[in-house]
């Protein structure tokens, strides 16, 4: 014969079971709910990046590209979006870009990220007036140059130059990747010579002017020039107008450390290393490149990674111009990052929740011809 609980007993048991059947929202559930609020999905979250940039000095204007296809009136913009320390800002989607042409908001804008192949000219200092410092060049420069090969892809092209009193070509853009490594094997301790940086820069820049696509000049140098025919101001002007970003890897810290071993009476004790470093920074800035000053070769892989990110990555924005004309005067472009729901500026945070400011580099005008660049 079964025994039934009194009514008050059943009520007591039901009260015990309630916490297991119904639970109030926990803090975790409340946080999950808050992330689903309207508008939150229109924020952009990016990876956290180092607080201190690898490059030295201020960054100059980054090059941008514009192509116009008259038959379809399609405009293609290739632009850089950078965070406050110069790192590429990823994860920005089509709906986050608002494009204005002559003040009119453009419709049906598309966006994607481009990882472009690159053409790189590597220019290395390999000679000077001081035998003691040349020994350092003979040890460090081939190692620094060889590390560039580690970040190159199959579709990339590279030429290798060295300079002392004159410019020598070790490998040109037509050589395959298998021959590049051998170019560094031929470098031994440089002999006594001049170090004509400005002449070498002028010649290397002129060779890159005819190149198409994403290109750069990587300069491994102390920044010291001893007897060039070209002067610094001329080279600075050429760098500004050449359309080739210059990425300088300064040897000043490495050579200064070696020079200090010989004391204040050494013939190279008078060298103004800081001034040479500033000249390299200025060349990088006016050309749209970057300057680096590693204190050892251990930091070189990170430097090349930074160079390649800055050189390869672009957002590619396309739209059909609302202007029905296929030719005419220059048109003004403005690109903004927006919350597509509200039209307000886009909120960008890193993985820690910190607000990230972003800078867009896009030329202000384009002419409705086949292509344009800035």
C-alpha positions, -999 to 999 in steps of 0.1 A, spaced: 0 0 0 16 33 -11 20 61 13 10 96 2 28 127 15 6 152 33 -3 182 12 21 204 32 49 179 25 43 180 -12 44 218 -11 77 218 7 92 194 -19 80 217 -47 97 247 -31 130 228 -30 128 220 -67 120 255 -79 157 268 -79 166 239 -103 137 246 -126 139 284 -128 171 304 -124 174 342 -127 199 356 -153 234 353 -140 261 380 -147 273 360 -176 239 357 -191 233 394 -186 266 402 -204 257 379 -233 224 397 -236 241 431 -236 263 421 -265 232 415 -285 218 450 -281 210 467 -314 241 486 -327 267 465 -309 273 444 -340 282 476 -359 313 481 -338 346 466 -350 370 446 -328 406 444 -339 435 425 -324 456 442 -297 489 456 -311 520 468 -293 518 501 -276 552 512 -291 556 511 -329 586 496 -344 593 525 -367 610 557 -357 598 593 -361 566 605 -377 549 588 -406 543 606 -439 514 604 -462 508 569 -475 504 563 -512 469 555 -525 457 543 -559 426 551 -579 415 535 -611 385 546 -633 370 524 -660 352 547 -684 331 520 -701 314 511 -668 321 542 -647 336 519 -621 359 536 -596 384 514 -577 401 529 -546 431 512 -529 436 528 -495 453 523 -462 436 523 -428 460 526 -399 458 527 -362 476 553 -340 509 534 -341 508 528 -378 495 492 -378 470 481 -404 434 481 -390 416 448 -401 380 436 -399 364 467 -415 335 456 -437 318 469 -468 290 486 -448 315 505 -427 328 525 -457 309 556 -467 322 570 -500 314 605 -513 322 618 -547 318 655 -552 297 654 -520 273 627 -532 271 595 -512 278 566 -535 257 534 -536 265 497 -539 300 501 -525 320 469 -522 351 463 -501 377 436 -497 412 433 -484 441 430 -508 474 412 -501 493 424 -531 525 410 -546 554 434 -542 586 445 -561 614 454 -537 648 469 -544 672 463 -515 701 488 -512 728 479 -487 758 499 -475 789 479 -480 820 500 -477 834 531 -461 865 550 -449 870 530 -417 883 495 -417 871 488 -381 835 497 -390 837 479 -423 842 447 -404 808 452 -388 792 459 -422 807 426 -435 792 407 -406 758 423 -401 747 436 -435 746 402 -453 725 388 -424 701 417 -425 697 415 -462 692 378 -463 663 380 -438 643 399 -465 640 367 -485 621 350 -456 591 374 -461 589 372 -499 564 352 -518 565 334 -551 549 363 -570 572 389 -554 602 403 -572 634 417 -557 667 433 -568 697 435 -546 722 464 -547 752 473 -526 771 506 -526 804 520 -515 819 546 -538 795 533 -565 764 512 -569 768 475 -578 739 452 -588 741 418 -571 708 405 -585 682 422 -607 644 418 -608 646 391 -635 666 367 -613 647 339 -597 645 335 -559 670 306 -561 697 330 -572 691 356 -546 706 337 -517 739 333 -536 741 371 -539 747 374 -502 772 347 -502 794 368 -524 796 396 -498 828 395 -477 844 422 -456 843 454 -476 875 473 -482 884 509 -477 863 532 -499 839 561 -499 803 556 -488 783 575 -514 747 570 -501 731 599 -520 744 589 -554 733 553 -547 698 564 -536 694 586 -567 703 558 -591 682 531 -572 652 554 -571 654 561 -609 655 524 -615 623 519 -595 604 547 -612 596 526 -642 582 497 -621 545 491 -618 524 477 -590 532 478 -553 569 487 -550 594 498 -524 631 506 -518 646 491 -486 677 508 -476 701 492 -451 725 521 -442 742 541 -415 729 573 -432 765 585 -435 775 600 -469 812 608 -475 816 620 -511 784 619 -533 780 642 -562 743 645 -554 735 664 -523 710 656 -496 683 682 -506 683 669 -541 678 633 -530 651 643 -505 632 660 -534 636 630 -556 624 607 -528 593 629 -524 584 627 -561 595 592 -571 564 574 -561 584 547 -543 582 544 -505 616 541 -489 620 519 -458 652 526 -440 669 501 -417 695 522 -398 728 507 -389 737 536 -366 731 517 -333 752 488 -344 781 509 -357 780 534 -328 784 505 -303 815 493 -323 829 528 -325 827 534 -288 851 505 -282 879 526 -298 874 556 -276 872 594 -283 905 595 -302 894 572 -329 892 588 -364 855 580 -366 846 594 -331 834 626 -346 806 610 -367 772 625 -358 751 594 -357 720 611 -346 720 635 -375 725 606 -399 695 588 -383 674 619 -387 683 621 -424 671 585 -429 639 593 -411 632 623 -433 638 602 -465 614 576 -453 587 602 -443 586 622 -475 584 590 -496 556 575 -476 578 548 -461 591 541 -426 624 543 -407 637 517 -383 667 517 -360 672 482 -345 698 478 -318 706 442 -329 699 418 -358 674 399 -335 648 426 -343 651 424 -381 624 397 -387 599 419 -369 610 449 -390 605 431 -422 570 418 -410 561 455 -403 574 466 -437 554 439 -456 522 446 -437 525 483 -446 534 476 -482 511 447 -491 478 453 -473 452 477 -487 414 480 -486 400 478 -522 368 499 -525 348 498 -557 316 516 -568 299 528 -600 302 566 -600 268 584 -598 282 609 -622 270 598 -657 300 615 -675 330 593 -685 354 623 -686 357 658 -673 373 677 -645 388 661 -614 363 647 -589 366 651 -551 366 619 -530 360 615 -493 359 582 -475 346 578 -439 342 549 -415 307 548 -402 282 529 -382 258 519 -411 228 519 -387 232 554 -374 257 571 -398 278 580 -367 316 575 -368 325 538 -365 336 526 -331 367 505 -332 381 487 -301 409 463 -296 406 429 -278 410 446 -244 381 470 -251 404 500 -257 391 526 -283 413 527 -314 415 557 -336 419 550 -374 434 571 -401 424 567 -438 449 575 -465 431 582 -498 439 609 -524 415 638 -523 408 641 -561 409 618 -591 406 626 -628 381 604 -647 407 588 -668 419 552 -669 440 554 -637 453 579 -612 477 577 -582 490 598 -553 
